[in-house]
Amino acid sequence: MGYIPYILENDKLLKYDINNFPEILCTDFLLLKDIPQNLKVNLIQEYVQDSNKVITYIIQNLSKDYNGVNIHFISSICYALKDFPEYISNTQITELLKEISKKNIQDKYINKCLGWFIKKYI
């Protein structure tokens, strides 16, 4: 439809590439076709995702032991990873995914979110 997503960060609109790994599961985007002339924001820069920061984020969150309390959060990261093979090449992430799949072998939701991984790596 021609809309471009932006995120607001430090008084700047950052043009967001929707092909980035979702570092925040729930965030607000400003969708614009054209930039209004009266918009008083120091515009516009490209949002650049730091892959090392993303790897750290993934490892930290997959390493947490939620004891089933927020398994949906872990599941969303597991499911999102299917579209980002560059992060699966990290051995620590691969090992954490294996551990999660083994620990939650009876959990149908985890199995659904990790089905792509289980078929390919286990």
C-alpha positions, 0 to 999 in steps of 0.5 A: 500500500506504499506505507513506510514504517518508522520508529521514534527514537531520541527525537528522530524518526528512524526508517525501519526495515521490517525484515529486521529481527524483532528485538521488541515483541510489541512496539509502536510504528508510525506508518507514513506514505509522505512526510508531513511538512509540519512534522517537528522531528529531527528527521530521518535516518535509517534504523541500523540493527546491530547483529551483535546486539540481537545475538546477545538479546536472543541468547539472554532471553533463550537462557532464562528459565521461566518455569513455564510462566512466560513460555510464550515469550520464548516461543515467539523468539523461537518462531521468529528465528525461522526467518533469520538463518544468520542467527541460527549459525551461532552455535550458542543459539543452536544449542539453546534451541536444542535445550528448549526443545528437549526440555519442553518435548511435551509442550505442543505450543513449543513444538509448533514454534520450533517445528522448523528447527526440530525437522532441520537440526534434531 
